[in-house]
Amino acid sequence: GRAAGLSKKDATEKATVLLNRFGIGHRLHHYPTQISGGQRQRAAIAQQLMTQKALVLMDEPFSGLDPAALDEVIKLLREVAHMDELNTVVVVTHDIRAALVVADTVLMLGRPRDAEGNVKGGARIQHAVDLVEEGLAWRPDLESDPKLGALERDLKARFKFL
């Protein structure tokens, strides 16, 4: 917050509000090595929200998390995405199921191949899925929808060709 121009008082107040909102206010004075992976992910998300940005980039926010922490981070990302209608959250991940649960659009990146199957340079969007159009976005019961499981299997199969 201080780096973004907030006064020390405002930065401390905002950090405290965000950490409490994300359920880790009681860890305010702990070092990263003293908190769990899920708590570190929530702290990193809170850190991104210290300034008014409409774009939040998350690189592998689900990696190394146990199932309970994964559920917490998924819930938190959903909340962040809906804090303001102008918020855009871009999540880069290899966890297809988690991506499907938090996203409204999935873009699969891959590198094109030549006629012999050799990889060419530069990743590009190889496949896109509009989860809103598919009826698979912003629903609390989403994980139990068989359509989600079918889409997850389809996307995993596509990885073989990217």
C-alpha positions as CSV (number, residue, x, y, z in Angstrom):
1,G,0.0,0.0,0.0
2,R,2.8,2.4,0.8
3,A,4.4,1.7,-2.6
4,A,1.1,2.6,-4.2
5,G,1.0,5.9,-2.5
6,L,-1.2,5.2,0.5
7,S,-0.3,6.8,3.8
8,K,1.1,4.4,6.5
9,K,-2.2,4.7,8.4
10,D,-4.4,4.0,5.3
11,A,-2.1,1.1,4.1
12,T,-2.2,-0.5,7.6
13,E,-6.0,-0.1,7.8
14,K,-6.6,-1.5,4.3
15,A,-4.2,-4.4,4.9
16,T,-5.9,-5.3,8.1
17,V,-9.4,-5.2,6.5
18,L,-8.3,-7.4,3.6
19,L,-6.5,-9.9,5.8
20,N,-9.5,-10.1,8.1
21,R,-11.8,-10.5,5.1
22,F,-9.6,-13.4,3.8
23,G,-9.5,-15.0,7.2
24,I,-5.9,-14.5,8.0
25,G,-6.0,-11.3,10.1
26,H,-4.7,-13.3,13.1
27,R,-1.5,-13.9,11.1
28,L,-0.7,-10.2,10.4
29,H,2.6,-10.3,12.2
30,H,3.9,-13.6,10.9
31,Y,6.5,-14.2,8.3
32,P,5.6,-16.2,5.2
33,T,7.5,-19.3,6.5
34,Q,5.3,-19.2,9.6
35,I,2.0,-19.6,7.7
36,S,0.5,-22.4,5.5
37,G,0.5,-22.5,1.7
38,G,-3.1,-21.6,1.6
39,Q,-2.6,-18.6,3.9
40,R,0.3,-17.5,1.8
41,Q,-1.9,-17.6,-1.3
42,R,-4.6,-15.5,0.4
43,A,-1.9,-13.0,1.6
44,A,-0.6,-12.7,-2.0
45,I,-4.1,-12.1,-3.3
46,A,-4.7,-9.5,-0.5
47,Q,-1.4,-7.9,-1.5
48,Q,-2.6,-7.5,-5.1
49,L,-5.8,-5.8,-3.9
50,M,-4.0,-3.2,-1.8
51,T,-4.2,-0.8,-4.8
52,Q,-7.2,-0.2,-7.0
53,K,-6.5,-2.3,-10.0
54,A,-9.0,-3.8,-12.3
55,L,-6.6,-6.5,-13.4
56,V,-5.2,-9.2,-11.1
57,L,-2.7,-11.7,-12.6
58,M,-2.3,-15.0,-10.7
59,D,0.4,-17.4,-11.8
60,E,-0.2,-21.0,-10.5
61,P,-2.3,-19.9,-7.5
62,F,-3.4,-23.6,-6.9
63,S,0.0,-25.2,-6.9
64,G,1.2,-27.1,-3.8
65,L,-2.1,-26.7,-2.0
66,D,-3.8,-29.4,0.0
67,P,-7.5,-30.0,-0.9
68,A,-8.8,-27.7,1.9
69,A,-6.5,-24.9,1.0
70,L,-7.4,-25.3,-2.6
71,D,-11.1,-24.9,-1.8
72,E,-10.3,-21.8,0.2
73,V,-8.3,-20.2,-2.7
74,I,-11.0,-21.1,-5.2
75,K,-13.6,-19.4,-3.0
76,L,-11.4,-16.4,-2.6
77,L,-10.7,-16.0,-6.3
78,R,-14.5,-16.1,-7.0
79,E,-15.0,-13.4,-4.3
80,V,-12.2,-11.2,-5.8
81,A,-13.7,-11.6,-9.3
82,H,-17.0,-10.4,-8.0
83,M,-15.8,-7.6,-5.7
84,D,-16.3,-5.2,-8.6
85,E,-17.8,-5.7,-12.0
86,L,-14.7,-4.2,-13.6
87,N,-12.4,-6.7,-12.0
88,T,-10.6,-9.1,-14.3
89,V,-8.7,-12.0,-12.8
90,V,-6.3,-13.8,-15.1
91,V,-5.3,-17.2,-13.7
92,V,-2.4,-19.1,-15.3
93,T,-2.6,-22.7,-14.2
94,H,-2.2,-26.4,-15.1
95,D,-5.0,-27.3,-12.8
96,I,-7.9,-27.7,-15.3
97,R,-10.6,-28.4,-12.7
98,A,-9.8,-25.4,-10.6
99,A,-9.6,-23.2,-13.7
100,L,-13.1,-24.4,-14.8
101,V,-14.6,-23.7,-11.3
102,V,-13.3,-20.1,-11.1
103,A,-13.4,-19.0,-14.7
104,D,-15.9,-17.7,-17.2
105,T,-13.5,-18.2,-20.1
106,V,-10.8,-20.8,-20.5
107,L,-8.0,-20.2,-23.0
108,M,-5.6,-23.2,-23.7
109,L,-2.2,-22.1,-24.8
110,G,0.2,-24.3,-26.8
111,R,2.9,-24.1,-29.4
112,P,2.1,-24.8,-33.0
113,R,3.7,-27.7,-34.8
114,D,5.1,-28.1,-38.3
115,A,4.1,-30.8,-40.7
116,E,6.5,-33.3,-39.1
117,G,5.1,-32.6,-35.6
118,N,8.0,-30.5,-34.4
119,V,7.2,-27.7,-32.0
120,K,7.5,-24.2,-33.4
121,G,8.3,-21.2,-31.2
122,G,5.9,-19.0,-29.4
123,A,2.8,-20.1,-27.5
124,R,-0.6,-19.2,-28.9
125,I,-4.2,-19.7,-28.0
126,Q,-5.1,-23.2,-29.3
127,H,-8.6,-23.6,-27.9
128,A,-11.1,-21.4,-26.1
129,V,-14.2,-22.2,-24.1
130,D,-16.8,-19.7,-23.2
131,L,-18.1,-21.2,-19.9
132,V,-20.9,-18.6,-19.7
133,E,-22.2,-19.8,-23.0
134,E,-21.9,-23.4,-21.9
135,G,-23.9,-22.7,-18.7
136,L,-20.8,-23.6,-16.6
137,A,-19.9,-20.3,-14.9
138,W,-20.8,-18.6,-11.6
139,R,-22.8,-21.4,-10.2
140,P,-22.4,-22.7,-6.6
141,D,-23.4,-26.3,-7.7
142,L,-21.0,-26.3,-10.6
143,E,-18.6,-29.0,-9.3
144,S,-21.4,-31.6,-9.3
145,D,-22.5,-30.9,-12.9
146,P,-21.6,-33.9,-15.1
147,K,-21.2,-31.4,-18.0
148,L,-18.2,-29.9,-16.1
149,G,-16.6,-33.4,-15.8
150,A,-17.0,-34.0,-19.5
151,L,-15.5,-30.7,-20.4
152,E,-12.6,-31.4,-18.0
153,R,-11.9,-34.7,-19.7
154,D,-12.1,-33.1,-23.1
155,L,-9.6,-30.4,-22.2
156,K,-7.2,-32.9,-20.6
157,A,-7.3,-34.9,-23.9
158,R,-6.5,-31.8,-25.9
159,F,-3.3,-31.3,-23.8
160,K,-1.7,-34.3,-25.7
161,F,-1.8,-32.2,-28.9
162,L,-0.6,-28.8,-27.6
